[in-house]
Amino acid sequence: MAVHLIETSEEDSYLAVARHISDLLNEGQARTALAETPGSKFIQDSEAALAEGRFGDLLNLLVPHFDVLFQKTTGSDLECCVNVISHLVPRLPPHQVRSAAKQVADALTATVAEQAQQRLGGLTELYNVADDAKTQHMLLQQAIAYATKANLANLLGPVIKNRIEEWIKDWRLSPADSRDLYLDTAALLRTNKRRKTAAKDAYKLTLRCLSTFDDSSPEDVVSVKATAAQAVSEFIRSPDLFQFDLFESPTITQLKGDSEYGHLYQLLEIILNGNLSGYESFDKSKLENTSEEDVQTKVRLTALMTLGTRSTHELKFAEVQQALGLGSDSEVEAWVVRAIGKRLLEGRINQLKQTVTITKCAHRIFAAAQWQELKQQLAAWKDNVQQVEQLINQQIQESDSSNGITKGLVNGPAAVWA
């Protein structure tokens, strides 16, 4: 059965949806002139509430029948009905809007078994008609939870990932609410198996959450110990992550020596330092969901990065060979090319001299020391620019002075002969 809405007043739209629900309730019911059916009673009450402007009562009549709508209506008809009901919410007095929005959202998220995508669409429309930050925040949290449960991360995840910082700022979320939003969104993205970058995006949001604890109390830091361990584990397992800026963060250092997560911190330290001998003595039985070979590859690449950040001069093949535990010169070349391919460094290989010249190398950790180094480099660059500017101004002044003398020599005799 289809419900057709045309451009008319909102009241007529509400009535059309109510009549559609009434027809659905009457399906299979015996009708007589005197007998009252579930549908007839429903439409009478709906018409009365609408005529008297009791939009809250009308909403209370419509929302309990979402199950009927989703069972017996599909496609654009269902979308239309849900959208019309959602637009009832802002018609209520301001102090009732948030509770009404939650009522509708709870009905939409009651199950993932029936038309989950349409239900998520209804939540999106409800969010769009909400006009205050607290209601929008509440609805967004419900949408994230529902999309996670319904395996719809591919629809909602990219949108939230791109706007999360904007929402936190615009809604002036508290640190606690901001952290919940980061972690809930990360959990949503981890369920997205269709998007290759989803896991990396989730990892970044987790780190963003952990970075907000730097000035927090020890109790707050301890509360995210499992989250910190998860971030470290994801870093270790990823073949594309080689920089871990939170290594000095209290959320991460608390893992050192921990009875449950201490081995993760130990392995993280080995990787970031490119400590191949440390990895060889590491208890391999504690590797989680990753192979010994994959971790060894990561340690060798970070060992090469360690050499690259210590010096920008030439590295001898023998030096690289020893640091990476390699057996031949050809292996050295292969690992340098591999690192360049992953954009971990820039450089060139001189096969005749058996050297590697590294001109640029990524940092494995970008913490206070690296920021200080960058500050010094920027200060030096600023001084150089100022010196160049002074030199140019000096040359301009000398040029102007020289032109003045030349002009005097040319014009002087003319003045005598005038």
N, C-alpha and C positions, 0 to 999 in steps of 0.2 A: 504494500500500500504506500503510495507516495503522498507527501505533503507539499503543497505548492504555495510558496510565499511570493507575493508581488510587492512592488514599492507602494507602501502605504504607511499608516502610523504604527508605532511600536506596539500600541495596545492591540491592534489587529493581528500583528505577528504573534504576540503572546497567546491570543485566542486561537489562532490557527494551530499552534503547537499543542495547546490544551485539547483541542478537538481531535487532533491526530492521536494523542495519547488515549483519549476517550474511546476512539475507534479500536485501538489496539486492545484496550481493556475489555471491550464488548465482544471481541472475536470469540466465537464458540459459545456465546451466551444466548439463551432463548429470550426473545424479545416479545413482549405483549404491550398493549396500550397502557396497562396499569402497573405492570411490574417495573420495579426500579433495578437497573443493572449497575455494576461497578462503574461503568463508563458514564452512565447518565448522572449518577450522583457526583462523580468527579467533575464533569463539565459544569454542572450547576454551581458547585462550590467555586470553581475557577472563575466563572463568569461573574459571580457575586463579588469575589475578591478584587477582580480587575475593575469592575464598575465603581467600586468604593475606593479605589486607589490603594488597596492594601497589598502592596507589592511583596512585602515579607511573607504574608499568608499565601500569596500565589506561589512564591518560590518554595515554600514548605509543602505545597501540594504537588508541584512538578518534580522536584528533586527525587523523592522516593521512588519515582517510576523510571529512573534512568535504566534500571535493569531491563524493563520492558522495551524501552527504546533501543537498547543495544542488542537485545535478542531478536527483535522483529523489524528493525530498520537498518538500512545500510547506505553506503555511499554519500552522495551530496544531501540526500534527505536527512540522514542522521546528523551530518555536519551542521546543516541548517538549524535543526532543532536544538542541538547542544549550544550553538552560538547564540540563539535567541534567548535561551534560558540564562546563559552567562551574562547577557546584557541586562538582565533583571537586577543583578547585584548592585551596580552603581545607582540604581533608582532608589535604593534604600537610604534611610538617614545615615549620615557619616559614621555614627557610633556603632551601626549594625553591619557595616560593609565588610569588615574583616571576618567576622564570625560567619557571615553569609557566604563569603568567598571560600572559607574553609569547609563549609557544609557542602558546597558544590564540588570542591576539589576532592573531598573524602568520598563522595559518591562516584566520581570519575575514576578514582584509583582503587575502588573496592576490589577489583579483580584484574588479572592480566590474561584471563582465559578467553575473554570476548572482545574482539576488535580493539586491541591494545593501542594500535597506532592512532585510531580515531579518538580514543580516550586521551592520549597524549596531546593530540591536536586541540581537544576541548580545553585542556589545561593551559595550552599556549594562548588560546583566545581569552580565557579567563584572566591570564596575566596581562594581556594587552588592554583589557578594559579597566583594570585596577589602576588607580591614580595616586596611591601613596606608597612610600618606600617600604614600610613594614609589611603591607599586604603583598607587594610584589616579591619581597624577599621570601616570605612564607610560601608563596606559590611556586617560586623557583626551586626551593628546597624540596617541595613535594614532587615537582616535575622531575628533578634529578633522581630522587629515590624511586619513582615509578619507572623512569626510563632504564635505570639500572636493573630493576627487577624484571622488566619486560624485554630486556635485551634490545633496546632501541637507542643505544649509544650513538650509532651512526647518524641518527636524526638530530639529536640534541647536543651531543658532545662538542662538535666543532663550533657551534654558536656560543656556547658557554665559555669555552676555552678562550675565544677571541674577545669576550666582553667582561670577563671576570674582574679584571683590575678596574675597569670603568664602573662596574656595579659597586664594588667595595668602596670606591671613592665617593660616588654620587649618593649612595645610601648611608654613608658614614658608619659603616659596620664596625662593631667593637672588634678587638683582636680575637676574641673567642669565636664570634660569628664568622669573621674572615677566615680563620683557620678551618672551621667546619666546612665552609664553602670550598676552600682549596681541596680538602681531603675528600669531600663527597664527590666533587668533580673528577678528581683523580681516580676514585673508585669506579665512577661511571666510565671513564675513558679506558680503563683496563678491561672492561667487558667488550670493547669494540675490536672484534677480530678482523673486520674488513679494512680498517685503515692502518697502514704500516707504521705511521708515526704516532699512533695512539698511545702505545706503551711509553715512548719517550716523552710525549706531552704529559702523561700522568706522572712520570718521574720528576719532571720540571716543576709541576704544581706541588708535589710533595716537598721538594726542596724549598720552594717558595714559602710553604707553610712553616717548615722547620726554621727558616731564617728569621721568622718573627719572634723566636724564643731567646734571642741572644741576650736580652736584658731582663729575662723572666726569672722568677723565683726557682729554686731547686725543685720544689714540688711540681711546678708547671713543666719543667724540663723532663722530669721523670715520667710524667704522664704521656709523653710521646716517645718513650724508649722503643716500643715495638714499631712505631712509624719510622723512626730513625733507622732501625735495623732493616726494615723493608727497603728503604732508600739505598742503603749500602749494598744490600743483596742485589737490587736491580742494577746498580752500577757495576758490580762484579760480573754479573751475567751478560751485560750488554756488550756486543762486539764493537760498538760505535761510540761509547762514552769513555773519555780519557781525562776529563777535568772534573774535579770534585772540590768545589769552592768551600764547602762547609766542613772540611776536615778539622778545622780548629774550633768549630762551633760546640758549645756545651751539649747540644743535643746529640752530637756524634761522639765526643770524647767520653761521655758517660758510658759508652759501650766497652771502653777499654777495661779488660780484666773482668767484665761481667760474666757470670756463670753461664748465662744462656746465649749471649750475643758476642762475647769476647773474641771468638774466633773470626767473626766478621770484621771487627775492627783490625785485628792482626793482619788479615788478608788484604784489607783496604790499604793499610800502611805499606805492606809489601809491594802492592801494585803501584801506588803513587810514588814510591821511592825507586821503582824499577829494580828491586832487590831480588835478583834471580836466585842467589844462594839461599836467601830467606825463604823463597817459595819452595825450593828443593827440600828444605827441612820442615816445611809446613805439613801438618797432618792432613793428607788428602781425603781421608774419610769424612772430613768436615766440609768438603765442597758440597754446595747445595744446588741441585738442578743445573749443573754446568760440568763440562768435562775438564780433565787435567790439561789437555792440549789447548783448549780455548783460553784458560787462565794463563798458561805459560806464554801463549802468543801475546796476550795483553801485557804481561810483565816485560817481555822483550821489547815491545813497542815503547812502553814507558821508560825502560832503561835507555833506549835511544833518545827519547825526549829529555831525559835527565842530562845526558851528555850535551844535547843541543842547547839547553838553557844555561849550562855552566860556562860555555864558551862559544863565540861565533867564529873562532879560528878553525884551522884545518884539524880534522880528526884522522888519525891514522887507522887504516883498516884493522891493524892488530888491536888497537884500543877498542874499537867497536866490537870486534870479534870476542874479546875477553869479556866485555860488559854484558854481551848478549848470549854468551856461551855457545858460539858458533864454531864450525869446524873448517870453514874455507872462505876464501875471498869472495867467491861467487855468492855465498850465502849473505855476506855483508851487503853486497849490492842489492840482492833481492829484498832484504829487510829495509834498506833505505828507500828503495822504490815503493815498497808497501806503505811505509810511513808517509811518504809524499803523496801517494794515492789517497790516503785517508785524511790528507790535509793537516797532518800533525806537525809537519815541518816543510821548509823549503830549502833547497840546496842543490849541490851538483857533485857528481862523482868524477874523480880523475883516476882512471884505471892505470895510467902509466906511473903516476906518483903514488898510487894506492892510498888516496886520501878522500875524505868526504868534507866538503865545505858547507856548513849549515849557516844559512843567512837569516833564517827566521824559524822560530820554534814556538809551538803553543805551550802554555803553562799547564801543569797538571793540577796546580792549586792556585787560585787567584784570591789571596787573602790579604791581610794587612801589609805584609812585606812587599807583595807585588804592587799594591796600591801606592806604597811609598816610592817604589822604584819608578812607577809610571809618573808620579808627581814630580820626581827629580828630572825625568826625561822631558816632561812638558815644560818645566822651568828652564832647562837647558835650551830647548827649542825656542822658547820665548826670548831668551837672551840672544840667541843667534839671529832671530828675526829683527830684534832691536838694533843689533850691530849692523846688519845689512841695511836697515832703514837709515841709520846714521851715515853710513858710507855713501848711500845714494844721495842723501841731502847734501853731504859735503861736496860730492861731485857736481851737483846742480849749482851750488854756490860758486864753486871754482869756475864752472862754465859761464855763469852770469858775469863774474868778475872779468874773465878773459874777453867776453864779448864787449864789455864796456870799454876796455882798453883799446880793443881793435876799432871800435866805433869812434873813439877819440882821435886815434891816429888818422882815420879816414876823413873825418869832418874838420880836423884842426886846420890844415892848409886852406881849405875852402873858406874858412872864416877870415883868414888873412887876406886873401885875394878879393874878398867881397867888396 
